[in-house]
Amino acid sequence: MKDGVPAHLVEDVAVLTSSHQIVLVHGGGDVVTEYATKLGKEQRFVVSPEGMRSRYTDRETAEIYQMVMSGLLAKRLVQALEKVGMKGVSLSGTDGLLLQGKRKTKLVVMDDRGRKVAIEGGYTGKVTDVNSALLEQLLLQGYVPVISPVAAGESGEPLNIDGDRAASAIARGTAADAVIFLTNVDGLRLDGAFVPHLSSDEASSKLPKIGFGMQKKVMAAAEAVDAGVKEAIICSGTRSAPLAQALAHQNCTVITKR
């Protein structure tokens, strides 16, 4: 790993681009928190009634989020791709209106006493539209797009969007054959048992039993499949050739329509 970019993942992408068109959507919330702390901006996290934990994003945090995601992490990944002979190009959702989003006017969260309370929505949102034509042109030219999970709001403001939901939206918008969610475990476990396959309906019904980190990936996976993506795969990004293994349905959880 160099500059936080796993070499085995970059090598895997290099091999697969000979037979697949690949779009990468990166995360990096921990690095955002690190840099925000260095800048003296304390980060606040909230939990939804469904148990999902997320960053509360005010305007200053949105600017730091965009700076770190688009200006640092995406560039590191592009540089790593180019070192192994690929043509990488980094975009945030605000570039070419790649990802347009609707800003949340309020959030319902749990307070310290376990009560539901409504707070101002800040600069978070949900993707409403994907400029798939832009991605298709880049793919046709042999580029590997690297997308930061920042959307353009209705007034042009940057919005913090969940990386898994962003990947799901892009997969739906480009009619992808598959969307792969990388994590630090092989896939989904329920009641102590590994789950190799689920239908999207089964995945949605199991959400209350799943921890918040994996919960977002399962939700995003089910959304993608329900919208026409053939399969959504959750797998470990720490294994060698993680994408190739996922596409071969090895050591992963596969979610399909049935």
Number of C-alpha atoms within 10 A of each C-alpha: 10 9 9 11 16 14 15 16 20 21 15 16 24 18 13 15 14 9 7 10 16 18 23 19 21 20 17 16 15 9 16 21 20 14 15 18 12 10 10 8 14 11 15 12 9 16 18 16 15 12 17 15 16 17 17 19 21 17 14 11 22 19 17 19 26 21 14 21 23 22 16 13 22 26 19 16 23 20 16 21 23 15 12 13 9 18 17 23 18 22 23 24 26 21 16 12 18 23 30 25 27 18 23 15 12 12 18 16 20 17 14 7 6 9 10 15 12 11 11 12 16 19 24 27 22 20 25 13 17 22 17 17 12 14 20 16 11 17 16 10 10 16 20 25 24 23 26 31 29 31 34 27 25 12 8 12 17 26 33 29 25 23 22 23 21 24 25 29 24 26 26 23 20 16 15 18 13 22 29 26 24 21 15 11 16 22 23 23 15 10 8 7 8 14 17 18 18 20 17 24 16 15 20 17 11 15 17 11 11 17 12 18 13 19 21 19 26 29 19 24 32 25 21 30 25 17 15 17 23 18 22 29 24 27 25 21 20 15 15 14 17 23 22 15 16 25 16 10 16 15 19 25 24 25 27 23 18 10
